[in-house]
Each structure stands twice: as structure tokens, then as C-alpha cells.
Amino acid sequence: MLLQDIWTVFWRDWIVLQRRLKKFIFSRMVAPLLYMVAFGWGLGRSIQVTDGSYLDFLVPGILALNSMNISFNSVTPVHSERIYHKSLEEYIIAPVVPEAFVIGKVLAAVLRGLISSAIILVLAVLFGAQLHLTPLFLLVLVVNCIIFSEIGFFAAMTISTYEEMGQVNTYVLLPMSFLCGTFFSVHTLPEAVRYFIQLLPLTHTSYLLRGISLGQPIALESLVVLVLYAIILFMAARWAFLRLTK
């Protein structure tokens, strides 16, 4: 029953994505292209890194950043369904297990995040990046998508206005986009700032993706941290949805 309910919720979002897939793919190429041209070809030619080129260093960070943004924003339309369209009630009264609704929406966001990540990997290869991809690399990417889709779901279930949803991007996602090791190593930051940034999930994703892609030793505790984030945030998302059903 649970799996069937999950599939039902996921399938609805997949049908919507299918109809917009071409536009989705082309729109997701713009930002990565700009990052690679501006930072990889432009600024990157004057930056020296220990292993490989700056482009090799940059691409894992872009993947972490992109999967965060796409996964979060793929779930936030649920906020409009709840506040403006009032269509979320259809799911609430439907014979669907509450956990299935959360998981189905999260998986649909993960799919969008992975499609967008695949586009970046193709572009990176065309730009000459040398990346070492493994099943662990894919696992880290999936867990990162799960974490931020759960954050997006929790925000969609608890925030009252569209403006406040935008503030989540401003105060949560935007700082992580630039500070969590996506464009430069956090080791160059002051110790107090670095300590705080190392508590954030995107930092661990950047560490792991970069370490795996460059063939460097990785800290498995970072993977444990990401899994814990995913579990805790799922519980929070589930609680937020259940609160609306009462």
C-alpha cells in the first residue's frame, strides 16, 4: 500500500515534468554554462589548485549547488497548492498514506535534481573537465537532493506567504550557495566562520563530491552527517504534513 501510494504521488509529478521536459532541460543549461564560462574559463585560468584544473575543482561544487536549488524549488509549488489553489486538500482527504505523499514529492524533486545534474556533467565533459565518477558519487548527490527537497517540503507546509518562501532562498540557500565550499575551499575562511559553515549539509556534499571526483581520500563521517540530516528532515517534513491533516 505504501509503495503504491508513493508511486501515485510520484507519477503525477512525473507526468507534469514530461510535458515540460524540453523547457526544463534547456532552462537548466543556462546557469551551469555561465558558471563554467565565467569561473572555469575566465577566472579559473588565473587560479592554481593542488589537483587538476580549477574547472575540475569547480564542477563538483556546481553540482552540489545546483542539486540543492533544483531539489528545493521543485517542492515549493506545494506551497501554492496549499495557500493559493487550495488543492492540497485533495491529497489530505484521499486514501493516501501521509508518509507516501512526503516521499513521493521528495522523490519527484530528486528526479529533477538528478536530471539537472546529468546536464551539468555532460557540459563539464564538453568543457574539458576530468572527473572520477563512482556509485558513491551518485549516492552523495541523491542524498543531497533528498535533504533539500525535504527542506523545501517543510517550508511549503509551514510558511504562510509567497514572500516568506522567497526569504528562505535569501537567508538559507543563498549564503550556502557561496560559502559552503562550492567555489573555493572553506579552509581559507576564519576559524569561527569555518566552524559554523562545516555544520551545514551543503559543505559536506561539496567535500564528498570534490574528494570523490578528484580521487582524493574522503571523510566518511561527512556521509553520515548527510544521512542524519536526511532522516531528521524527513521526520520534520512528515510532522509538518500530518499537522495539516488534523
Residue, then its C-alpha position, 0 to 999 in steps of 0.5 A: m500500500l505504501l509503495q503504491d501510494i508513493w508511486t501515485v504521488f510520484w507519477r503525477d509529478w512525473i507526468v507534469l515534468q514530461r510535458r515540460l521536459k524540453k523547457f526544463i532541460f534547456s532552462r537548466m543549461v543556462a546557469p551551469l554554462l555561465y558558471m563554467v564560462a565565467f569561473g572555469w574559463g575566465l577566472g579559473r585560468s588565473i587560479q592554481v589548485t593542488d589537483g587538476s584544473y580549477l574547472d575540475f575543482l569547480v564542477p563538483g561544487i556546481l553540482a552540489l549547488n545546483s542539486m540543492n536549488i533544483s531539489f528545493n524549488s521543485v517542492t515549493p509549488v506545494h506551497s501554492e497548492r496549499i495557500y493559493h489553489k487550495s488543492l492540497e486538500e485533495y491529497i489530505i482527504a484521499p486514501v493516501v498514506p501521509e508518509a507516501f505523499v512526503i516521499g513521493k514529492v521528495l522523490a519527484a524533486v530528486l528526479r529533477g535534481l538528478i536530471s539537472s545534474a546529468i546536464i551539468l556533467v555532460l557540459a563539464v565533459l564538453f568543457g574539458a573537465q576530468l572527473h572520477l565518477t563512482p556509485l558513491f558519487l551518485l549516492v552523495l548527490v541523491v542524498n543531497c537532493i533528498i535533504f533539500s527537497e525535504i527542506g523545501f517540503f517543510a517550508a511549503m507546509t509551514i510558511s504562510t506567504y509567497e514572500e516568506m518562501g522567497q526569504v528562505n532562498t535569501y537567508v538559507l540557500l543563498p549564503m550556502s550557495f557561496l560559502c559552503g565550499t562550492f567555489f573555493s575551499v572553506h579552509t581559507l575562511p576564519e576559524a569561527v566562520r569555518y566552524f559554523i559553515q562545516l555544520l551545514p549539509l551543503t559543505h559536506t556534499s561539496y567535500l564528498l563530491r570534490g574528494i570523490s571526483l578528484g580521487q582524493p581520500i574522503a571523510l566518511e563521517s561527512l556521509v553520515v552527517l548527510v544521512l542524519y540530516a536526511i532522516i531528521l528532515f524527513m521526520a520534520a517534513r512528515w510532522a509538518f504534513l500530518r499537522l495539516t491533516k488534523 
